[in-house]
């Protein structure tokens, strides 16, 4: 796809009366291996290639996508979109406009140390089969009825041109592995664990993750949780929430409610609205001094990495909550204009056929200076929740629940007996006001964040340190 | 119909024949428009016109699949050439089974509503109808989505199968607000049925208005009426778990269950209904060219069959149920058996319980045991002695799916055709009254 053709599309849209036009060529290539019990089921390749065109015409913001890439087809796509916009224009009451920005003109690329072709497919399969083998040889008293594994290489390339002078080329390779296991005991029932690794980069990530060793260690611990886990204490206790859970909590209860489109009601019928209102920015206190949540697309090697968003706005780190106060929502140019501010570069699209919408990238709770041992040393009786399976949060991001998987009692400042399925069910304010300590061990975990209709899943990291919450009443699953 | 699409499939197939022992080529052509309603007005209009090409390739019992969203046919051939290089490097698939023998397929008629073609270029009338259907009931604010599609599907297989289908799809859902209360409703069908579309606004407004008075509830076990939106969300997960692939992969409550075992209350019947032409998942043939047929997955509480393609069927000693998915079998349309009650009659039956009008974010702690939770959104109505007394706001069903299925006590006569963000498989769902369900909310 040539830059000239994208410019032609933008110019044509302007020539028939568009106030704004943008053309984004995007190609997403995936290579996927699926294994069950260490045995290959199938090899999949997928390519999604096309152009997404966004036009502001007749006061209607219209998005059109096609993978028919001739000049004539692209122009027809513009004409059809504009025709439909005209038909709906009288149903628009509030004119749409964008914030003034100095848009980027440049390119960015994630360099890999080991190309995806540096290992052959059989060498990759050996590693993935080892994941299964290592789980079965690591347990002694339980059975593992099934493991399931998906290995995904993804290369995403974008070329974006818009009528306000933006021009950006991006190239990001990503690697991810998902491994699910069911562990079963005749006496104690079963547990299930889904582990994930994901980042931008190449096959050097496998050396970094050491997934086989990681799985072996975890499966040994989970065996003890299944066999010897007891119910959590019934009385309120201090709860130490592990990085994996903290990361998810800040994604759900700081990242999502701070999406400006959600605050404005644009996702009302799908992913919902937000407990945060426009007038809360810079004023509303959601937590205590530990409640500082950062959103940063520019973390090198991250799963949610980008340098320019899909409106060609330069990416940067933002404070969502700062010392407990609602600070800076995630914006695109449309919401920034409404909030009378500048875009902070949060506009992303899953693929060419998806409209750019406000998305998280890498979200984390700011770590402190303590070690984990210092964090728990003065807890007489408490619970440490290291990992989870079930979670959810309500549609305004206030009422949230996380069910621990690998969890332990804390007794007199030390980790003790494993606990099964402790339920942390609390409000967003309850979480951010309840933090009584954070350690220095910042860790990130990958996820695919869903939003929009048609639904768009985009890669994100979420993370944080280990966090101590005071005086929490835990529940149990049925 | 688009015989051109079938010719393209055949042209690709002829190039695959030299490199692969078995193959199938499927092309979807999608013409879609989606209008987004936000704060009573149109905020965005999306148009998509694209090809999706899927290939199934087998050589020496190694299985490869390719998905392409491109109109560049040279890419299709290049990728199929590239992937053939892996044949010598990998083992045969544990799920391999030959593509099934071709048998006659009775085509579906009347799956294309020509009105949808007209509305594609001018969705104004339906958008206005949707907004006004709620505003006229007295609500403050309307948000939602109208999606109109014409989808053509062509399939050519090395087993000799050739199939072509062209159908329409209409999906509409609205979330409406009155003061601090909200209600939601949805429609999914083949036709632009204006009466059903108008009902979306009316039903959503009904719950928004009913939920204006607030009430409180303490966590515990309650009798709960699930609206068709909630039934659709939960039974879609039951149908997913009935896919033999998910049973084999450890994502199913049916992992330790045999055909003929009781898995639900005898009131519960779940049908995969690809021949129901009112629902947009209807199709005459599956991805392997097998003729589809309607089947009870759960019949009066008993597990009758899993959903199979030829591979899972071969692995588990069954026969294909016409639900391929080359790798993962799936339900086409879901129809939940109706009962002899009504929404109002159910409310009168409840002494101390809830009516949950909508839910989202259903997640499992353990798919095999079925422990899960889901969060209510929109009106969650407290019922005392047969009367709605107020809206308890956002609460959670936190229970076991197995228990929930077994505790179904009443099912309504009326049902609704539902498809929306949280019900992705088109579903005809009734109201259900379920006993003794665990309801939670934050402790503080």
Interface residues (C-beta under 8 A of the other chain):
Chain A: X34 X36 X37 X39 X40 X41 X42 X43 X44 X45 X46 X47 X48 X49 X50 X60 X61 X62 X63 X64 X65 X66 X67 X68 X69 X77 X80 X81 X83 X84 X85 X87 X88 X90 X91 X92 X93 X94 X96 X120 X121 X122 X125 X145 X146 X147 X148 X180 X181 X182 X184 X189 X190 X191 X192 X265 X266 X268 X269 X270 X271 X272 X351 X352 X353 X355 X389 X390 X391 X392 X393 X394 X395 X396 X398 X399 X400 X401 X403 X405 X421 X423 X425 X426 X427 X430 X453 X454 X455 X473 X475 X477 X478
Chain B: X33 X34 X35 X36 X37 X38 X39 X40 X41 X42 X43 X44 X45 X46 X47 X48 X49 X50 X51 X62 X63 X64 X65 X66 X67 X68 X69 X70 X71 X72 X75 X79 X82 X83 X86 X89 X90 X91 X93 X94 X95 X121 X122 X123 X124 X127 X128 X131 X141 X143 X144 X145 X147 X173 X174 X175 X177 X184 X248 X249 X250 X251 X255 X327 X360 X361 X362 X363 X364 X365 X366 X367 X368 X369 X371 X372 X373 X374 X375 X376 X377 X394 X396 X398 X399 X400 X403 X421 X438 X440 X441 X442 X443 X444
